[in-house]
Amino acid sequence: MSNLIKVVASFSGIISPENAPQNQFEQLNNSLKETNVKLGAPVHETGNVIQDISENMKSKHEAVGKKVKEINEKSKEPNKESSEKSKKLNEESKKISEKKQKDLENKKKQEKLIKEVSVNTQNSTSKTQVTTRTNQTVSSPSNFKWNANGLLVEEATSRAQMVINRLIAIPGHSNGQAYHNAGLDDLIDTLTTEEAIYVLHRIEGAGFGQTGDGYAGLDTPASHQTLVNNQINRRFGGSIHNLLKAWGTFSYGGY
């Protein structure tokens, strides 16, 4: 094409249909027609082949420009798609982050609520025990004895029976602090450790009523040892006498 343009340019200034010899113009015109045919350009019978070439070049240029534009548009589409995907991922990541933050806040609230409930429960229990035992004297830790079968040693006496009779006389076996204040606690203080064990065994039955530890109704070395460890030592300062002084003073029955 560039050679053709040079040919056209070299002849266009000096040769034209008006000033060129007829045979030379026809020769140039025929040559250009042949070139046009080779290039796939349309050939008109107007005699103005140069115009045909110019129009062909313009058409080619427009076609190339259109193709370039299409390529550019297509190249933008992946970028747009990528941008949309990135935006979507960012939004999803933000939602996940917000959900995690919300879950963490809810967890903290739950932990705080559980802690508050625990503290309130402890305070309530502590206040209840202090209220029901305000007028009780605190006894020293008991010196427990064990028999050959691994059970606590007990002793049945008339004095122990008197305590049993007065304890079971408390209505509902609960809220009976007034009964204890009316001389019952003084009588409990006169009991030996073995008599006090006998009293509790009689009013609670086998296993000393340890429903929470699963020993209610069972007299075994394990149930007797659990009574000492989990009830007498942990709750009543190691004294069976303190347990009996608190028996029947709570809002629930027994100890």
C-alpha positions in Angstrom: 0.0 0.0 0.0 2.8 2.4 0.9 4.4 1.9 -2.5 1.1 2.5 -4.2 0.7 5.8 -2.3 4.2 6.8 -3.4 3.3 6.1 -7.0 0.1 8.0 -6.7 1.8 10.9 -5.0 4.6 11.1 -7.6 2.1 11.2 -10.5 -0.6 13.2 -8.9 1.3 16.5 -9.1 2.4 16.2 -12.7 -0.2 13.9 -14.4 -3.9 14.4 -14.5 -6.6 13.4 -17.1 -6.3 16.9 -18.5 -2.5 17.3 -18.9 -1.2 13.7 -19.2 -0.9 11.9 -22.6 -3.8 9.6 -23.1 -1.8 6.4 -23.2 0.2 7.3 -20.0 -3.0 8.1 -18.0 -4.6 4.9 -19.1 -1.5 3.0 -18.3 -1.5 4.5 -14.7 -5.2 4.0 -14.4 -5.0 0.4 -15.4 -2.1 -0.2 -13.0 -4.0 1.3 -10.1 -7.1 -0.7 -10.9 -5.0 -3.9 -10.8 -3.6 -2.8 -7.5 -7.1 -2.1 -6.2 -8.2 -5.5 -7.2 -5.3 -7.1 -5.4 -6.2 -5.1 -2.3 -9.7 -6.3 -2.5 -11.0 -2.7 -2.9 -14.0 -2.0 -5.1 -13.3 -0.8 -8.6 -15.5 1.8 -10.2 -15.7 2.7 -13.8 -15.6 6.4 -13.1 -12.0 6.6 -14.2 -11.0 8.2 -10.9 -9.0 5.3 -9.4 -7.2 7.6 -6.9 -10.5 8.5 -5.3 -11.3 4.8 -5.1 -8.0 4.1 -3.3 -8.6 7.0 -0.9 -12.1 5.8 -0.1 -10.8 2.2 0.4 -8.0 3.5 2.7 -10.6 5.5 4.6 -12.9 2.5 4.9 -10.0 0.3 6.1 -9.0 3.0 8.6 -12.6 3.2 10.0 -12.8 -0.6 10.2 -9.5 -0.7 12.1 -10.6 2.1 14.4 -13.9 0.3 15.1 -12.0 -2.9 15.9 -9.6 -1.1 18.2 -12.6 0.4 20.0 -14.3 -3.0 20.4 -11.1 -4.4 21.8 -10.8 -1.5 24.3 -14.4 -1.9 25.4 -13.9 -5.7 25.9 -10.8 -5.0 27.9 -12.8 -2.8 30.2 -15.4 -5.4 30.8 -13.1 -7.8 32.8 -11.9 -4.8 34.9 -15.5 -3.9 35.6 -16.3 -7.5 36.5 -13.2 -7.7 38.7 -14.2 -4.5 40.4 -17.7 -5.7 41.1 -16.4 -9.0 42.5 -13.9 -7.1 44.7 -16.7 -4.9 45.9 -18.9 -7.9 46.7 -16.1 -9.6 48.5 -15.4 -6.5 50.6 -19.1 -6.3 51.5 -19.2 -9.9 52.5 -16.0 -9.5 54.5 -17.5 -6.5 56.2 -20.7 -8.4 57.1 -18.7 -11.3 58.5 -16.6 -8.9 60.6 -19.7 -7.1 61.9 -21.3 -10.5 62.8 -18.1 -11.6 64.6 -18.1 -8.3 66.5 -21.8 -8.7 67.4 -21.3 -12.3 68.5 -18.4 -11.2 70.7 -20.4 -8.4 72.2 -23.3 -10.8 72.9 -20.9 -13.3 74.5 -19.5 -10.6 76.8 -23.0 -9.6 77.7 -23.9 -13.2 78.5 -20.7 -13.6 80.6 -21.4 -10.4 82.5 -25.0 -11.5 83.1 -23.9 -14.9 84.3 -21.4 -13.3 86.6 -24.0 -10.9 88.0 -26.4 -13.7 88.6 -23.7 -15.8 90.3 -22.7 -12.8 92.5 -26.3 -12.1 93.4 -27.0 -15.8 94.2 -23.9 -15.9 96.4 -24.9 -12.7 98.2 -28.5 -13.9 98.6 -27.3 -17.3 100.0 -24.8 -15.6 102.3 -27.5 -13.2 103.6 -29.9 -16.0 104.1 -27.4 -18.0 106.2 -26.4 -14.9 108.2 -30.1 -14.0 108.9 -31.0 -17.5 110.0 -28.0 -18.0 112.1 -27.6 -14.5 113.7 -28.5 -15.7 117.2 -26.6 -19.0 116.9 -23.4 -19.7 118.8 -20.6 -21.1 116.6 -19.2 -24.4 117.8 -15.6 -25.7 117.4 -14.8 -28.3 114.8 -15.9 -31.8 115.7 -13.6 -34.7 116.4 -15.2 -37.5 114.4 -14.7 -41.2 115.2 -15.0 -44.0 112.7 -15.8 -47.6 113.3 -14.3 -50.7 111.8 -16.8 -50.6 108.9 -15.7 -47.0 107.9 -18.9 -45.4 109.3 -19.2 -42.5 111.7 -19.5 -43.6 115.4 -22.9 -42.7 116.9 -24.4 -42.8 120.4 -28.1 -43.0 121.2 -29.0 -41.2 124.5 -32.1 -39.6 126.1 -30.5 -36.2 125.6 -30.0 -36.9 121.9 -33.7 -38.0 121.7 -34.8 -34.8 123.2 -33.0 -32.8 120.5 -34.6 -35.1 117.8 -38.1 -34.5 119.2 -37.6 -30.7 119.2 -36.1 -30.5 115.7 -38.8 -32.6 114.0 -41.4 -30.4 115.8 -40.4 -27.4 113.7 -43.3 -26.8 111.2 -42.2 -27.9 107.7 -38.7 -28.3 109.1 -38.0 -24.7 107.8 -37.9 -21.1 109.0 -37.6 -22.3 112.6 -35.0 -19.9 114.0 -37.4 -19.0 116.8 -37.5 -22.6 117.9 -33.7 -22.8 118.0 -33.6 -19.5 120.0 -36.0 -21.0 122.6 -33.4 -23.2 124.2 -32.9 -25.7 121.4 -29.4 -24.5 120.4 -28.4 -24.6 124.1 -29.5 -28.2 124.3 -27.6 -29.0 121.0 -24.4 -27.6 122.6 -24.6 -30.2 125.3 -24.4 -33.1 122.9 -21.2 -35.1 122.2 -20.0 -35.5 118.6 -21.3 -39.1 118.6 -24.7 -38.0 120.0 -25.0 -35.2 117.3 -24.2 -37.7 114.6 -27.0 -40.0 115.9 -29.5 -37.0 115.9 -28.8 -36.2 112.3 -28.9 -39.8 111.2 -32.3 -40.3 112.9 -34.0 -37.2 111.4 -32.5 -37.5 107.9 -32.3 -41.3 107.6 -29.7 -43.5 105.8 -27.2 -41.4 103.9 -28.1 -38.3 106.0 -30.4 -37.0 103.3 -27.6 -36.3 100.8 -29.8 -36.1 97.7 -27.4 -33.7 95.9 -24.5 -36.1 96.2 -26.6 -39.1 95.4 -26.2 -40.8 98.8 -29.7 -40.4 100.2 -30.8 -43.8 101.5 -27.2 -45.2 101.5 -25.1 -45.8 104.6 -21.6 -46.5 103.2 -18.1 -45.3 104.1 -18.4 -43.1 101.0 -21.7 -41.5 102.0 -20.5 -40.9 105.6 -17.2 -39.4 104.4 -19.0 -37.2 101.9 -21.2 -35.9 104.7 -18.1 -34.7 106.6 -16.3 -33.3 103.5 -19.1 -31.7 101.5 -21.5 -30.6 104.3 -20.0 -30.4 107.8 -16.6 -29.1 106.7 -17.5 -27.1 103.7 -20.7 -25.5 104.9 -20.6 -25.6 108.7 -17.1 -25.0 109.7 -16.3 -28.6 110.4 -18.8 -28.8 113.3 -21.8 -31.2 113.4 -23.2 -29.0 116.1 -23.3 -26.0 113.8 -25.2 -28.1 111.2 -27.8 -29.1 113.8 -28.2 -25.5 114.9 -28.9 -24.5 111.3 -31.2 -27.5 110.6 -34.8 -26.3 110.0 -33.9 -22.6 109.8 -33.7 -22.3 106.1 -36.5 -21.5 103.7 -36.4 -25.1 102.6 -36.7 -28.2 104.7 -33.7 -29.6 106.6 -30.2 -28.4 106.1 
